[in-house]
């Protein structure tokens, strides 16, 4: 009985940890247009939109604290809490 309760508790903890994991990026888009880019996170592909001519934050839901964003200038890895700058569709980590 105690073993079963322990296994259920561990399972619930891991599920909650996955739900709470996400990557939040603070960005400044110098371009006047909206950029939609593909994001790869733990084997999943998502899309993220960066509004034009603005400073904002975007949160990418997933089960990790880093992701790879595909830009016209190549792929770049970003971590949770990174601050980035977008210019001509390219991302630069500050």
Sine and cosine of phi, psi and omega as CSV:
sin_phi,cos_phi,sin_psi,cos_psi,sin_omega,cos_omega
0.00,0.00,-0.71,0.70,-0.01,-1.00
-0.91,0.42,-0.60,0.80,0.00,-1.00
-0.91,0.41,-0.67,0.74,0.01,-1.00
-0.90,0.43,-0.67,0.74,0.03,-1.00
-0.89,0.45,-0.65,0.76,0.03,-1.00
-0.89,0.46,-0.71,0.70,-0.01,-1.00
-0.90,0.44,-0.63,0.77,0.05,-1.00
-0.91,0.42,-0.66,0.75,0.01,-1.00
-0.89,0.45,-0.71,0.71,0.01,-1.00
-0.90,0.45,-0.68,0.73,0.02,-1.00
-0.87,0.50,-0.71,0.71,0.02,-1.00
-0.90,0.43,-0.64,0.77,0.02,-1.00
-0.88,0.47,-0.71,0.70,-0.01,-1.00
-0.91,0.42,-0.60,0.80,0.05,-1.00
-0.91,0.43,-0.70,0.72,0.02,-1.00
-0.90,0.43,-0.65,0.76,0.01,-1.00
-0.88,0.47,-0.64,0.77,0.04,-1.00
-0.91,0.41,-0.63,0.78,-0.01,-1.00
-0.92,0.39,-0.60,0.80,-0.06,-1.00
-0.98,0.18,-0.28,0.96,-0.03,-1.00
-0.97,0.26,0.69,-0.72,0.03,-1.00
-0.22,-0.98,0.27,-0.96,0.06,-1.00
-0.91,-0.42,0.87,-0.50,0.07,-1.00
-0.94,-0.33,0.81,-0.59,-0.04,-1.00
-0.87,-0.50,0.75,-0.67,0.13,-0.99
-1.00,-0.07,0.80,-0.60,-0.06,-1.00
-0.75,-0.67,0.42,-0.91,0.15,-0.99
-0.82,-0.57,0.92,-0.39,0.00,-1.00
-0.99,-0.10,0.95,-0.32,0.01,-1.00
-0.97,0.23,-0.31,0.95,-0.01,-1.00
-0.98,0.19,0.48,-0.88,0.00,-1.00
-0.99,0.12,-0.15,0.99,-0.02,-1.00
-0.96,-0.28,0.36,-0.93,0.05,-1.00
-0.98,0.22,0.71,-0.70,0.07,-1.00
-0.94,-0.34,0.77,-0.64,0.12,-0.99
-0.93,-0.36,0.86,-0.51,-0.08,-1.00
-0.81,-0.59,0.48,-0.88,0.07,-1.00
-0.99,0.17,0.63,-0.78,0.01,-1.00
-0.82,-0.58,0.73,-0.68,0.04,-1.00
-0.93,-0.37,0.81,-0.59,-0.04,-1.00
-0.57,-0.82,0.91,-0.42,0.04,-1.00
0.77,0.64,0.74,0.67,0.06,-1.00
0.99,0.14,-0.01,1.00,0.02,-1.00
-0.95,-0.32,0.53,-0.85,0.06,-1.00
-0.94,-0.35,0.74,-0.68,0.02,-1.00
-0.73,-0.69,0.12,-0.99,0.11,-0.99
-0.83,-0.55,0.57,-0.82,0.03,-1.00
-0.74,-0.67,0.62,-0.78,0.02,-1.00
-0.95,-0.32,0.74,-0.68,0.08,-1.00
-0.93,-0.36,0.91,-0.41,-0.02,-1.00
-0.90,0.45,0.51,-0.86,-0.05,-1.00
-0.98,0.20,0.53,-0.85,0.08,-1.00
0.75,0.67,0.77,0.64,-0.04,-1.00
-0.49,-0.87,0.33,-0.94,0.17,-0.99
-0.93,-0.37,0.79,-0.61,-0.05,-1.00
-0.36,-0.93,-0.10,-0.99,0.08,-1.00
-0.81,-0.59,0.48,-0.88,0.08,-1.00
-0.71,-0.70,0.66,-0.75,0.02,-1.00
-0.91,-0.42,0.78,-0.63,0.01,-1.00
-0.95,-0.31,0.92,-0.40,-0.04,-1.00
-0.97,0.24,0.66,-0.75,0.03,-1.00
0.04,-1.00,-0.25,-0.97,-0.05,-1.00
-0.92,-0.40,0.59,0.80,0.01,-1.00
-0.51,-0.86,-0.01,-1.00,0.01,-1.00
-0.88,-0.48,0.20,0.98,0.11,-0.99
-0.54,-0.84,0.39,-0.92,0.00,-1.00
-0.48,-0.88,0.18,-0.98,0.03,-1.00
-0.89,-0.45,0.79,-0.61,0.02,-1.00
-0.95,-0.30,0.77,-0.64,0.02,-1.00
-1.00,-0.05,0.88,-0.47,0.00,-1.00
-0.91,-0.42,0.20,-0.98,0.10,-1.00
-0.88,0.48,-0.34,0.94,-0.01,-1.00
-0.99,-0.12,0.09,1.00,0.00,-1.00
0.86,-0.51,-0.04,-1.00,-0.01,-1.00
-1.00,-0.02,0.60,-0.80,0.01,-1.00
-0.70,-0.72,0.70,-0.72,0.02,-1.00
-1.00,-0.05,0.77,-0.64,0.04,-1.00
-0.83,-0.55,0.51,-0.86,0.01,-1.00
-0.94,-0.34,0.35,-0.94,0.06,-1.00
-0.83,0.56,0.76,-0.65,0.03,-1.00
1.00,-0.02,-0.07,1.00,0.02,-1.00
-0.91,0.42,0.50,-0.87,0.12,-0.99
-0.93,-0.36,0.80,-0.60,-0.06,-1.00
-0.81,-0.58,0.36,-0.93,0.06,-1.00
-0.84,-0.54,0.71,-0.70,0.01,-1.00
-0.92,-0.39,0.82,-0.57,0.05,-1.00
-0.59,-0.81,0.78,-0.63,-0.05,-1.00
0.82,0.57,0.53,0.85,0.03,-1.00
0.99,0.16,-0.01,1.00,0.00,-1.00
-0.98,-0.20,0.56,-0.83,-0.02,-1.00
-0.96,-0.26,0.73,-0.69,0.07,-1.00
-0.81,-0.58,0.80,-0.60,0.02,-1.00
-0.99,0.16,0.77,-0.64,0.02,-1.00
-1.00,-0.04,0.00,0.00,0.00,0.00
